[in-house]
Amino acid sequence: MDDLKQLDKYAFQVLTMFREGYSSRQIAQQFHLSYKTVKDIVERFSH
């Protein structure tokens, strides 16, 4: 599945920005991802 590869590619950067206080919407715009994708990444990797 292509989505998982894409998530892995962005996960580190997305999580780094998230920890620095960026909102999910800002991150989504930054990487041209959907808001849902960013939320999925954060939920999956922040446990």
C-alpha distance matrix in Angstrom:
0.0 3.8 5.6 6.0 7.3 9.3 10.6 11.8 13.4 15.3 15.9 19.1 20.6 19.8 21.4 24.2 25.1 24.8 27.3 29.5 29.9 27.9 26.7 23.2 24.2 25.6 22.5 20.3 22.8 23.0 19.4 18.9 16.4 16.9 19.2 16.9 14.2 17.1 18.4 15.2 15.3 19.0 18.9 16.4 18.3 21.8 22.8
3.8 0.0 3.8 5.6 5.5 6.4 8.8 10.3 10.9 12.7 14.1 17.3 18.2 17.7 19.7 22.3 22.9 23.0 25.7 27.6 28.0 25.7 24.8 21.3 22.0 23.0 20.0 17.7 19.9 19.9 16.2 15.7 13.6 14.7 17.4 15.7 12.7 15.4 17.4 14.7 14.4 18.2 18.8 16.6 18.0 21.5 23.1
5.6 3.8 0.0 3.8 5.5 5.1 6.1 8.7 9.8 10.7 11.6 15.1 16.0 14.8 16.8 19.7 20.1 19.8 22.6 24.6 24.8 22.5 21.3 17.8 18.7 20.0 17.0 14.7 17.3 17.6 14.1 13.7 11.0 11.6 13.9 12.1 9.0 11.8 13.6 11.0 10.9 14.6 15.2 13.4 15.1 18.3 20.0
6.0 5.6 3.8 0.0 3.8 5.3 5.0 6.2 8.5 10.0 10.0 13.2 15.0 14.1 15.4 18.3 19.4 19.1 21.4 23.7 24.3 22.5 21.7 18.3 19.9 21.0 17.6 16.1 19.0 18.8 15.4 15.8 13.0 14.0 15.6 13.6 10.2 12.3 13.8 10.7 9.8 13.5 13.9 11.3 12.6 16.2 17.6
7.3 5.5 5.5 3.8 0.0 3.8 5.4 5.2 6.2 8.8 9.8 12.4 14.0 14.0 15.7 18.0 19.2 19.6 21.8 23.7 24.8 22.9 22.6 19.5 20.9 21.3 17.8 16.5 19.0 18.1 14.5 15.4 13.3 15.2 17.2 15.9 12.2 13.8 16.0 13.4 11.7 15.3 16.5 13.9 14.3 17.9 19.7
9.3 6.4 5.1 5.3 3.8 0.0 3.8 5.4 5.0 6.3 8.3 11.2 11.8 11.6 13.9 16.1 16.7 17.3 19.9 21.5 22.2 20.0 19.6 16.5 17.5 17.9 14.5 13.0 15.3 14.5 10.9 11.6 9.7 11.8 14.1 13.3 9.6 11.0 13.8 11.9 10.2 13.7 15.5 13.6 14.0 17.3 19.6
10.6 8.8 6.1 5.0 5.4 3.8 0.0 3.8 5.4 5.3 5.5 9.0 10.2 9.2 10.9 13.7 14.5 14.5 16.9 19.0 19.7 17.8 17.3 14.2 15.9 16.6 13.0 12.0 15.0 14.3 11.1 12.4 9.7 11.4 12.6 11.5 7.8 8.5 10.8 8.7 6.6 10.1 11.8 9.9 10.3 13.5 15.8
11.8 10.3 8.7 6.2 5.2 5.4 3.8 0.0 3.8 5.5 5.1 7.4 9.6 9.9 10.9 13.1 14.9 15.3 17.0 19.1 20.5 19.0 19.2 16.5 18.6 18.7 15.0 14.7 17.5 16.1 13.0 15.0 12.9 14.9 16.0 15.1 11.4 11.5 13.6 11.5 8.6 11.6 13.3 10.8 10.1 13.5 15.7
13.4 10.9 9.8 8.5 6.2 5.0 5.4 3.8 0.0 3.8 5.9 7.4 8.3 9.4 11.4 12.8 14.1 15.4 17.3 18.7 20.2 18.5 19.0 16.6 18.1 17.6 13.9 13.7 15.8 14.0 10.7 13.0 11.8 14.6 16.1 16.0 12.2 12.1 15.0 13.6 10.6 13.4 15.8 13.9 12.9 15.9 18.6
15.3 12.7 10.7 10.0 8.8 6.3 5.3 5.5 3.8 0.0 3.8 5.7 5.5 5.8 8.4 10.0 10.7 11.9 14.2 15.4 16.7 14.7 15.3 12.9 14.5 13.9 10.2 10.4 12.6 10.8 8.0 10.6 9.3 12.1 13.1 13.5 10.0 9.0 12.1 11.5 8.4 10.7 13.7 12.6 11.5 14.0 17.1
15.9 14.1 11.6 10.0 9.8 8.3 5.5 5.1 5.9 3.8 0.0 3.8 5.6 5.1 5.9 8.4 9.9 10.2 12.0 14.1 15.4 14.1 14.6 12.4 14.8 14.6 10.9 11.6 14.5 13.0 10.8 13.4 11.4 13.4 13.5 13.3 10.0 8.5 10.7 9.8 6.1 7.9 10.7 9.4 7.8 10.3 13.4
19.1 17.3 15.1 13.2 12.4 11.2 9.0 7.4 7.4 5.7 3.8 0.0 3.8 5.5 5.3 6.1 8.7 9.8 10.6 12.4 14.5 13.8 15.2 13.9 16.5 15.5 11.9 13.6 16.0 13.7 12.1 15.3 14.1 16.4 16.2 16.6 13.5 11.4 13.4 13.1 9.3 9.9 13.0 11.8 9.1 10.9 14.1
20.6 18.2 16.0 15.0 14.0 11.8 10.2 9.6 8.3 5.5 5.6 3.8 0.0 3.8 5.5 5.1 6.2 8.5 10.0 10.6 12.7 11.4 13.1 12.1 14.1 12.5 9.1 11.2 13.0 10.3 9.3 12.8 12.3 14.9 14.9 16.0 13.2 10.7 13.4 13.9 10.4 10.8 14.4 14.0 11.8 13.0 16.6
19.8 17.7 14.8 14.1 14.0 11.6 9.2 9.9 9.4 5.8 5.1 5.5 3.8 0.0 3.8 5.5 5.3 6.1 8.7 9.9 10.9 9.2 10.1 8.6 11.0 10.1 6.5 8.5 11.0 9.3 8.4 11.5 10.2 12.2 11.5 12.6 10.2 7.2 9.7 10.7 7.6 7.6 11.4 11.7 10.1 11.0 14.7
21.4 19.7 16.8 15.4 15.7 13.9 10.9 10.9 11.4 8.4 5.9 5.3 5.5 3.8 0.0 3.8 5.4 4.9 6.1 8.5 9.9 9.6 10.7 9.7 12.9 12.3 9.3 11.6 14.3 12.7 12.2 15.2 13.6 15.0 13.7 14.2 12.2 9.0 10.2 11.0 7.7 6.4 9.9 10.3 7.8 7.9 11.7
24.2 22.3 19.7 18.3 18.0 16.1 13.7 13.1 12.8 10.0 8.4 6.1 5.1 5.5 3.8 0.0 3.8 5.4 5.3 6.3 8.9 9.1 11.5 11.6 14.4 12.7 10.0 13.1 15.1 12.7 12.9 16.3 15.5 17.4 16.2 17.4 15.4 12.0 13.6 14.7 11.4 10.1 13.6 14.0 11.1 10.8 14.4
25.1 22.9 20.1 19.4 19.2 16.7 14.5 14.9 14.1 10.7 9.9 8.7 6.2 5.3 5.4 3.8 0.0 3.8 5.4 5.0 6.5 5.6 8.3 9.0 11.3 9.2 7.1 10.6 12.1 10.0 11.0 14.2 13.8 15.5 14.1 16.0 14.5 10.9 12.7 14.7 12.0 10.5 14.1 15.3 13.2 12.6 16.4
24.8 23.0 19.8 19.1 19.6 17.3 14.5 15.3 15.4 11.9 10.2 9.8 8.5 6.1 4.9 5.4 3.8 0.0 3.8 5.4 5.3 5.1 6.5 7.0 10.2 9.3 7.6 10.7 12.9 11.8 12.7 15.3 14.1 14.9 12.8 14.2 13.3 9.5 10.2 12.5 10.3 7.9 11.2 13.1 11.3 10.0 13.7
27.3 25.7 22.6 21.4 21.8 19.9 16.9 17.0 17.3 14.2 12.0 10.6 10.0 8.7 6.1 5.3 5.4 3.8 0.0 3.8 5.3 7.3 9.4 10.6 13.8 12.7 11.2 14.4 16.5 15.0 16.0 18.9 17.7 18.7 16.5 17.7 16.7 13.0 13.2 15.1 12.7 9.9 12.8 14.3 11.8 9.8 13.2
29.5 27.6 24.6 23.7 23.7 21.5 19.0 19.1 18.7 15.4 14.1 12.4 10.6 9.9 8.5 6.3 5.0 5.4 3.8 0.0 3.8 6.0 9.2 11.4 13.8 11.8 10.9 14.6 15.8 14.0 15.7 18.7 18.3 19.6 17.5 19.4 18.5 14.7 15.5 17.8 15.4 12.9 16.1 17.8 15.3 13.6 17.0
29.9 28.0 24.8 24.3 24.8 22.2 19.7 20.5 20.2 16.7 15.4 14.5 12.7 10.9 9.9 8.9 6.5 5.3 5.3 3.8 0.0 3.8 6.4 9.3 11.5 10.0 10.1 13.5 14.8 13.8 15.9 18.3 17.7 18.3 15.8 17.8 17.6 13.8 14.1 17.0 15.3 12.5 15.4 17.8 16.0 13.9 17.2
27.9 25.7 22.5 22.5 22.9 20.0 17.8 19.0 18.5 14.7 14.1 13.8 11.4 9.2 9.6 9.1 5.6 5.1 7.3 6.0 3.8 0.0 3.8 6.6 8.2 6.2 6.6 10.1 11.0 10.3 12.6 14.8 14.4 15.1 12.8 15.3 15.1 11.5 12.4 15.5 14.0 11.9 15.1 17.4 16.1 14.7 18.3
26.7 24.8 21.3 21.7 22.6 19.6 17.3 19.2 19.0 15.3 14.6 15.2 13.1 10.1 10.7 11.5 8.3 6.5 9.4 9.2 6.4 3.8 0.0 3.8 5.3 5.2 6.4 8.6 10.1 10.7 12.7 14.0 13.1 12.9 10.0 12.5 13.1 9.7 10.0 13.5 13.0 10.9 13.5 16.3 15.9 14.6 17.9
23.2 21.3 17.8 18.3 19.5 16.5 14.2 16.5 16.6 12.9 12.4 13.9 12.1 8.6 9.7 11.6 9.0 7.0 10.6 11.4 9.3 6.6 3.8 0.0 3.8 5.5 5.1 6.1 8.7 9.8 10.8 11.7 10.0 9.5 6.5 8.8 9.4 6.1 6.6 10.1 10.0 8.6 11.1 13.7 13.9 13.3 16.5
24.2 22.0 18.7 19.9 20.9 17.5 15.9 18.6 18.1 14.5 14.8 16.5 14.1 11.0 12.9 14.4 11.3 10.2 13.8 13.8 11.5 8.2 5.3 3.8 0.0 3.8 5.4 5.0 6.3 8.6 10.2 10.1 9.2 8.4 5.8 9.3 10.3 8.0 9.1 12.5 12.7 12.0 14.5 16.9 17.3 17.0 20.2
25.6 23.0 20.0 21.0 21.3 17.9 16.6 18.7 17.6 13.9 14.6 15.5 12.5 10.1 12.3 12.7 9.2 9.3 12.7 11.8 10.0 6.2 5.2 5.5 3.8 0.0 3.8 5.5 5.3 6.2 8.9 9.8 10.0 10.6 8.9 12.4 12.5 9.7 11.6 14.8 14.1 13.3 16.4 18.5 18.2 17.8 21.4
22.5 20.0 17.0 17.6 17.8 14.5 13.0 15.0 13.9 10.2 10.9 11.9 9.1 6.5 9.3 10.0 7.1 7.6 11.2 10.9 10.1 6.6 6.4 5.1 5.4 3.8 0.0 3.8 5.4 5.0 6.4 8.2 7.9 9.3 8.2 11.1 10.2 7.2 9.8 12.4 11.0 10.8 14.1 15.7 15.2 15.4 19.0
20.3 17.7 14.7 16.1 16.5 13.0 12.0 14.7 13.7 10.4 11.6 13.6 11.2 8.5 11.6 13.1 10.6 10.7 14.4 14.6 13.5 10.1 8.6 6.1 5.0 5.5 3.8 0.0 3.8 5.5 5.5 5.6 4.6 5.7 5.4 8.6 7.8 6.0 9.0 11.3 10.8 11.5 14.3 15.8 16.0 16.8 20.1
22.8 19.9 17.3 19.0 19.0 15.3 15.0 17.5 15.8 12.6 14.5 16.0 13.0 11.0 14.3 15.1 12.1 12.9 16.5 15.8 14.8 11.0 10.1 8.7 6.3 5.3 5.4 3.8 0.0 3.8 5.5 4.9 6.5 7.8 8.2 11.8 11.3 9.8 12.7 15.1 14.5 15.1 18.1 19.5 19.6 20.2 23.7
23.0 19.9 17.6 18.8 18.1 14.5 14.3 16.1 14.0 10.8 13.0 13.7 10.3 9.3 12.7 12.7 10.0 11.8 15.0 14.0 13.8 10.3 10.7 9.8 8.6 6.2 5.0 5.5 3.8 0.0 3.8 5.8 7.8 10.3 10.8 14.0 12.6 10.7 13.9 16.0 14.5 15.1 18.5 19.5 18.9 19.6 23.3
19.4 16.2 14.1 15.4 14.5 10.9 11.1 13.0 10.7 8.0 10.8 12.1 9.3 8.4 12.2 12.9 11.0 12.7 16.0 15.7 15.9 12.6 12.7 10.8 10.2 8.9 6.4 5.5 5.5 3.8 0.0 3.8 5.4 8.8 10.3 12.7 10.5 9.3 13.1 14.3 12.6 14.1 17.3 17.7 17.4 18.8 22.3
18.9 15.7 13.7 15.8 15.4 11.6 12.4 15.0 13.0 10.6 13.4 15.3 12.8 11.5 15.2 16.3 14.2 15.3 18.9 18.7 18.3 14.8 14.0 11.7 10.1 9.8 8.2 5.6 4.9 5.8 3.8 0.0 3.8 6.8 9.2 11.7 10.1 10.0 13.5 14.7 14.0 15.7 18.5 19.1 19.4 20.9 24.3
16.4 13.6 11.0 13.0 13.3 9.7 9.7 12.9 11.8 9.3 11.4 14.1 12.3 10.2 13.6 15.5 13.8 14.1 17.7 18.3 17.7 14.4 13.1 10.0 9.2 10.0 7.9 4.6 6.5 7.8 5.4 3.8 0.0 3.8 6.4 8.2 6.4 6.9 10.2 11.1 10.8 12.9 15.2 15.8 16.6 18.2 21.3
16.9 14.7 11.6 14.0 15.2 11.8 11.4 14.9 14.6 12.1 13.4 16.4 14.9 12.2 15.0 17.4 15.5 14.9 18.7 19.6 18.3 15.1 12.9 9.5 8.4 10.6 9.3 5.7 7.8 10.3 8.8 6.8 3.8 0.0 3.8 5.3 5.2 6.6 8.8 9.9 10.9 12.7 14.4 15.5 16.9 18.3 21.1
19.2 17.4 13.9 15.6 17.2 14.1 12.6 16.0 16.1 13.1 13.5 16.2 14.9 11.5 13.7 16.2 14.1 12.8 16.5 17.5 15.8 12.8 10.0 6.5 5.8 8.9 8.2 5.4 8.2 10.8 10.3 9.2 6.4 3.8 0.0 3.8 5.5 5.2 6.3 8.6 10.0 10.7 12.3 14.2 15.7 16.3 19.0
16.9 15.7 12.1 13.6 15.9 13.3 11.5 15.1 16.0 13.5 13.3 16.6 16.0 12.6 14.2 17.4 16.0 14.2 17.7 19.4 17.8 15.3 12.5 8.8 9.3 12.4 11.1 8.6 11.8 14.0 12.7 11.7 8.2 5.3 3.8 0.0 3.8 5.4 5.0 6.1 8.6 9.9 10.4 12.0 14.2 15.2 17.4
14.2 12.7 9.0 10.2 12.2 9.6 7.8 11.4 12.2 10.0 10.0 13.5 13.2 10.2 12.2 15.4 14.5 13.3 16.7 18.5 17.6 15.1 13.1 9.4 10.3 12.5 10.2 7.8 11.3 12.6 10.5 10.1 6.4 5.2 5.5 3.8 0.0 3.8 5.4 5.0 6.2 8.7 9.9 10.4 12.3 14.0 16.4
17.1 15.4 11.8 12.3 13.8 11.0 8.5 11.5 12.1 9.0 8.5 11.4 10.7 7.2 9.0 12.0 10.9 9.5 13.0 14.7 13.8 11.5 9.7 6.1 8.0 9.7 7.2 6.0 9.8 10.7 9.3 10.0 6.9 6.6 5.2 5.4 3.8 0.0 3.8 5.4 5.1 6.2 8.6 9.9 10.7 11.8 14.8
18.4 17.4 13.6 13.8 16.0 13.8 10.8 13.6 15.0 12.1 10.7 13.4 13.4 9.7 10.2 13.6 12.7 10.2 13.2 15.5 14.1 12.4 10.0 6.6 9.1 11.6 9.8 9.0 12.7 13.9 13.1 13.5 10.2 8.8 6.3 5.0 5.4 3.8 0.0 3.8 5.4 5.1 6.0 8.4 10.1 10.4 12.8
15.2 14.7 11.0 10.7 13.4 11.9 8.7 11.5 13.6 11.5 9.8 13.1 13.9 10.7 11.0 14.7 14.7 12.5 15.1 17.8 17.0 15.5 13.5 10.1 12.5 14.8 12.4 11.3 15.1 16.0 14.3 14.7 11.1 9.9 8.6 6.1 5.0 5.4 3.8 0.0 3.8 5.5 5.2 5.9 8.5 10.0 11.8
15.3 14.4 10.9 9.8 11.7 10.2 6.6 8.6 10.6 8.4 6.1 9.3 10.4 7.6 7.7 11.4 12.0 10.3 12.7 15.4 15.3 14.0 13.0 10.0 12.7 14.1 11.0 10.8 14.5 14.5 12.6 14.0 10.8 10.9 10.0 8.6 6.2 5.1 5.4 3.8 0.0 3.8 5.5 5.2 6.1 8.2 10.7
19.0 18.2 14.6 13.5 15.3 13.7 10.1 11.6 13.4 10.7 7.9 9.9 10.8 7.6 6.4 10.1 10.5 7.9 9.9 12.9 12.5 11.9 10.9 8.6 12.0 13.3 10.8 11.5 15.1 15.1 14.1 15.7 12.9 12.7 10.7 9.9 8.7 6.2 5.1 5.5 3.8 0.0 3.8 5.5 5.5 5.6 8.7
18.9 18.8 15.2 13.9 16.5 15.5 11.8 13.3 15.8 13.7 10.7 13.0 14.4 11.4 9.9 13.6 14.1 11.2 12.8 16.1 15.4 15.1 13.5 11.1 14.5 16.4 14.1 14.3 18.1 18.5 17.3 18.5 15.2 14.4 12.3 10.4 9.9 8.6 6.0 5.2 5.5 3.8 0.0 3.8 5.7 5.6 7.0
16.4 16.6 13.4 11.3 13.9 13.6 9.9 10.8 13.9 12.6 9.4 11.8 14.0 11.7 10.3 14.0 15.3 13.1 14.3 17.8 17.8 17.4 16.3 13.7 16.9 18.5 15.7 15.8 19.5 19.5 17.7 19.1 15.8 15.5 14.2 12.0 10.4 9.9 8.4 5.9 5.2 5.5 3.8 0.0 3.8 6.0 6.8
18.3 18.0 15.1 12.6 14.3 14.0 10.3 10.1 12.9 11.5 7.8 9.1 11.8 10.1 7.8 11.1 13.2 11.3 11.8 15.3 16.0 16.1 15.9 13.9 17.3 18.2 15.2 16.0 19.6 18.9 17.4 19.4 16.6 16.9 15.7 14.2 12.3 10.7 10.1 8.5 6.1 5.5 5.7 3.8 0.0 3.8 5.7
21.8 21.5 18.3 16.2 17.9 17.3 13.5 13.5 15.9 14.0 10.3 10.9 13.0 11.0 7.9 10.8 12.6 10.0 9.8 13.6 13.9 14.7 14.6 13.3 17.0 17.8 15.4 16.8 20.2 19.6 18.8 20.9 18.2 18.3 16.3 15.2 14.0 11.8 10.4 10.0 8.2 5.6 5.6 6.0 3.8 0.0 3.8
22.8 23.1 20.0 17.6 19.7 19.6 15.8 15.7 18.6 17.1 13.4 14.1 16.6 14.7 11.7 14.4 16.4 13.7 13.2 17.0 17.2 18.3 17.9 16.5 20.2 21.4 19.0 20.1 23.7 23.3 22.3 24.3 21.3 21.1 19.0 17.4 16.4 14.8 12.8 11.8 10.7 8.7 7.0 6.8 5.7 3.8 0.0
